[in-house]
Amino acid sequence: MAKTTDHLGRPVVAVTGMGVVTSLGVGKRDNWAALTSGRSGIHEIGRFPTEHLNTRIAGTVEFLKSSDKGATALTYELAETAALEAVGQSGLNDRDFGGPLFLAAPPVELGWQRRVQLYGSSDEQEGYRRLLAVARGQNAREAFDEAQFGAIGSWLSQRLGTRGVPITLSTACASGATAIQLGVEAIRRGECERAVSIGADGSATEEALIRFSLLSALSTQNERPEKASKPFSRDRDGFVLAEGAAALVLESLEAAEARGAEIIGILSGCGERADDFHRTRSKPDGSPAIAAVRSALADAGLGEDGIEYINAHGTSTPENDKMEHLSLATVFGERMKGIPISSNKSMIGHTLSAAGAVEAAFSLMTMREGVIPPTINYDNPDPAIELDVVPNVKRGAEVRTVLSNSFGFGGQNTCLVMAREPA
């Protein structure tokens, strides 16, 4: 039996269940087959008109019942689908889970369909004044739920039978990793023996596309959608908006072994640092990202030589890829050139609030399967970024430890260290 406490005397946290949904499909099996074959889930947007828009592509999830029902409904279905797969694999009860829920979800607002519906229900006044007047007189539960940030977490808590008040969080592109960190910390503090951490995002809406376009953050390479996301390449021009979800069932190793659960992997370390430089841009010297990586390594009890693969944040934006390379080269030095690093976003796009959780799930699968997914579309290397990006084709490798990076807008930096087995 493995030691059930870590180097700091805290409970070792194991993963006993995982669930994944992306534009590549539903479930770990289909996603992993597509990911390791280098298949892209990015396509032309069909959910809403894109004429006259600079970006007309995304990694939207178009095959669920809620795919055309708005961001709140789709985010819930994505989260529920991933959660049921994860809890099912763990062997726990999906109606009486018995531990807390930590959910990473996108910010919420009324969709355009709801706004048009409200506006059209009156002919008094004009413009925004009419919308406000109509809204004041409404008593519509659906509209209320659509605009409540905690609604999705409450529905999931009721469906899964989780304990306590569900925690819903939004730390931009680091949200999924933050949800996992909160679950790990709750178990380490002895507050629970198990937790479910979920990252879900179904918010590839008209508003999101336009807002990110105004920030010049999105790729405009519309002609060949599958080639648009090209992390660490010289000709990268922005990220591709996407949707998805992933859920992890976390348990103390002691409790998991006591009930005979299969151990998928270990959450060894979590590190986070805030960046106060800019609302969207990273600090030019990369110091918050550097500190987050070092914090995660220290939390896991590892040195710079303890990581065998890195699941990159790898957004494909000119500035973020450059900053990530700077931070990793600073931490790992010359060794960084020989550490394999790849970006799942080259195939699934940037799933925003879900990204950290989705990439953690894929990191765990990398260790279990002995296969590193590629970074596709790496045809024009950036000479300023010297990395082994596992270009274009998967690679067989025995991987025992992984660092997964999530560097988000607003200075949210969260890194996770995972291991194949307990130390």
N, C-alpha and C positions, 0 to 999 in steps of 0.2 A: 504494500500500500504506500502511495506517495505521501510525502510530508504535506500536511494540510495547512500550514502557516508559511508565510513568506519571510524574506530577510528582515522585515521589520516587525514580525510577530503577528501580522494581520492574516485573516482567513484568505487562503488562495481562492480566486474566483474562476470557476470553470464555465464554459459554454456547453450547454446540453441540448440546444435546439436552435435552428436557424430557418428563416424563411426569406425569400427574395422575389420581388417583382420588378422588372424593368421593361423597357421597350423591346427587349429581346425575348420576353415571354414571362410566364408564370412558373415559379418554382426554381429551386436550386439546380435541378438536373438540366432543364432546358437552358437556363441562363449560363451555366458552366460550359455546356457543349458549344453554345454560340460564342461565348467569350474566348474560349481556348482555340476556336477555329478562326478567330479574327473577323467575325461577322459583325457588321454595324447595325444598330437599331435606329439610326437617324434617317429621317425621311422628310418629304415635303409635308407641310401642315395642311390637313384637310378639315380641321375642326372649325375654322373660321376663315373669312376672306383675308388674303395676304397681298392683294394688289396694292402697288405703290409702297410696300414696305421694303426696307433694305434687307431684312432677313425673313426668309420664307420656309425655313427648315427647323425641325426640332426632333427630340426623342420622345414624343408623346406616347402615352399608353392608350391605344385605341380599341382594345379588345375586351374591356371590362364593361359590365352593365352600366356603370356610372360614368363612362368615358365622355359622354356628352351632357352630363347633368351639372356641371360646374365644379369649381375647385374643391369646395367643402365635401361634397358627396364623393368625388373621386379620391380625394386624400383619405377619407374614411375607408373606402373599399380597398384601396391599396394597403393601408395599415392593417385592416382586418385580415386580408388574404395572407399577408406575410406572417402575421401573428399566429394564425391558425396552423400554418405549416410549421412554424417554430415550436409552438407548444405541442403539436402532434408528434414531432420528432423527439421531444424531450420525454414523452410518456406521462406528462402531467395532465391535469384535468382542465380542458379548455372552457369549462363553465364555472370552475371554482379553483382558479389558479393559485390563490393563496399567498401572493406577494405583491409588491407595489408595481405600478406602471409608470414608465418614464417615456414620454412621447415627444419627438421632435417634429414640428409641423410648421407649415408656412404661415406668415401673417394672413389674416382673413379680411375680406371686404365683400360687399355686395357685388355680384357679377353684373355684367351689362344686361343680361337677359332680365334679371330682377329689377334693375333700375328702369329699363324701358317699360316693364310691366307696371311698375309703380307710377311712372310718369304718365302713362297712357290711361290710368284709371281716373284722371281728373282733367278738366279743361280750364281750371282756374289758374290765374297768374301765369307766369312764364319762367322758363329756365329752371335754375336750381331752387328758386323759391317754391315752385310747384312741387318739386320732389320732396322738399322738407315738409311742406304742408301735408302732403299725402302720407308721408312716413309717420307724422305725429298722430294721425288718425288710424293707423294700422294696428291690427291685433293678430298678426299672422305669425304663427310659431315657426314656419319654415324660414321666413325672412330673418326672424330673430336668431335662430340657430345658425344660419349661414354667416352671420356677422359676429358670432361669439367665438373667441379664440379657444376657449376650453371645451367647446361642445364635442369635438371629435374624441378627445381624451375621455370625457364622461361616457360617451357611447361605448367606447372600447372597454372601459372599466366594467360597465354593466355586462357586456357580452362575454368577457373573459373571467369575470369574478375576481378581479384584482382587489388588493387590500389598501385601505387608506384613500386619501384624496389623490387622484391621478395628477401627475406633474406634466404640464405641457410647456415646452420651452422653444425659443427661437433664437439661436445664435448664428444666424445667417448660414453660410456654407459649412460651418462647423457643427451644426445642430445635431446631426445624427451621431457624431462622435461624442458630443456632450451628453446626449441621452444615455449612451453606454457608460460614460464616466460616472454619471450620477447613480446608475445601477451598481457599478463596481463599488463606489464609495459607501453606499447604503449597506451592502453586504459586509464590507470591511469594518464598518462601525458596529456591526452586530445588530442592526435594526431589523434585519430580515435574513432568511436563508436563501431566498430566491427573489428574482425580479425579472420583469420583461422590459427590454429597451427597444424602442421602435423609432425609426426615422421614416417619414412618409411625406411625399410631396406630389400633388396633382394640380399644381398651379401654373401650368404652361398656358396662360390665358393671353388674350389680346393685350391687356394692360401690362403684364409682365414682359412680353416681347417688346412692346414699345418703350417701356422704361429702361430695360437693359440696352436697347438700341441707342437710346439717347445718351447713355453712358459710354457708347462706342465699345461695349464689352462683348458683343455677339459677332460670330463669324458671318460674313456676307457671301460666302462661297456656296451659292445656292444651286449651281448647275449640277454638281455631283454631291448630294447630301452626305453619302457615306464617306466622302473624302474630306469633309469640312473640318472635323476635329482632328488636329494634328499636334498634340503636345510635344514641346521641345524641338519642333522643326523650325527652320529659318522662316518659312512662309506662313507660320501660324498667324491668324488674324482675329481670334476671339473664341469664346466658348460657345457651345451649342446647348440651348435650353432643353431640359428633359424632365421626365417624371419617373417615379419609381418608389420603392419601399423596401426596407429590410427590417427584420426583427431578430433579436437574440434573446434566448432564455439564459439568464445568468444564475448560477448557484454557487454556494460555498462548496469547495471540493469535498469537504467532509460530508455534507448533506447529500451531495450527488452520489458519492461512492456508497454511502449507507443505504441508498435505495437502489443501487445497482445500475445507475444511469450510464449511458455511453458518454464519454468525455470527448467532445469535438476539439477543444482547444482551451487555452488558458489566457485570460486577460491579465497580463503581468504588470502593466504600467500605464498611467495616464498623466499627461502633462498639458497645461494650458497657460497661456499668457495673453494679456490684452495689448492692443496696439492703438495708441491714441493719436496717430499721425494724421489720418484722413478718414472720411466717412467710407470711402471705397478703396483707395489705394493703400498698398502696404508700405511700411516704413522702408526707405531706400536701403538702409544698412542691414535689413533683415533681422534685427536684434530680437524682436518678439518671437518670430518663428524659430530662431536659433534657441532661445530660452525655452520654448515649448518642447522642442525635440530633446534638449538636455534634461528637462524636467521629467519627461516620460521615461527616458533611459534610467535616470536616478530612481524613479519610483519603482521601476522593474528590477533594480539592483544590477543593471548592466552597464558596462563601459562602452566606448565607441566601437570596440571590436565585437560587440555582442549581437549585432544585427546582420542577418543573412539576406534579406530582401526588403525593399521599400515599395509600398503601394503609394504612389505619388498622389498629391492633390492634382497636379497635372491638368490644369484647366484648358490649356491651349491659348491663353491670352499672353500677349508679348511680355507684359510686366510680371505677371504672377509666376510664370515658368522661370523667368530669370531670377526672381527673388527666391523661389524654392531651391534652385540650383545653388545660389549663394549661401543659403542657410545650411544646406546639407554639406556642401564643400567645407564650410567653416567648422562644422561639428566633426565630420569624419575625415577631413584632410585628404591626402592623396589616395587613401583607401576608397574614397567615394567613386572613383573612376571604375573600380572593379566590383562594386556592389550592384547587382541587378535591380533595376527600378522600372516600373511600368505604370501606365495610366489607363485605368478602366474607362475613363471619360472619352478616350479616343473612339470607343465603340458605343457606349450608352449615353454619351453626353453628360452634362452637369445636372444631376438630380437635386441640386440645391439643398433643402433641408434634409433630404434623405441620404445625401452623398456619403457622409461619414459612416453611416450604418451599412449601406450597400457595400462600400469598399472594405469595411471590417469583415463582412461575411465572405467576400471574395478572397480576402487575405487568409482567413481560416481555411478556406477550400484549397488555396495554394499549398498550404502546409500539408493538409490531409491527402491531397491528390498527387503531390510531388510534381506539379506542373505550374510554371509561371506564365500567366496570360501575357500576350504581347502588347506593345504600343503600336497600333496600326497607323498607317499613313505617314510613316517615318521614311520619306523618300528624299528629303532635302535637309540634312542635319544642320543644326545651328552650331557653327564652330566655337561660339562663345559658351556653349553648354556641353561640357564633356561628361557624358553620362552613358552608362550601359543601359539603354532603354528597352532592351529585349525587342529589337525592331521587327515588326510585321509578322513574326512567326513565334508561336509558343515555344517554351524551352522546358525540358525535363530537368528537374533539380530537386535535391533533398534540402528542404527549407525547414529549419527548426524555430526561427524567430523572425518576426515581421514588424516593421514600423509602418504605420498608416497615418498619413498626414491629412489634416483638414484645416485650411487657412481661409477664413471667410471675410466677407465685407464687414466693415465696421471694426476691424481689428480683432476678430475672434479667431484665435489659433488654438487648436486642440490636436494632440497627437496621442496615438494608442500604440502600445507595444503588446504583441500577442506571441504566444509560444505554442508549439505543437503539443508539448507535454509539460507537466509540472517540473520545476527545477529539482 
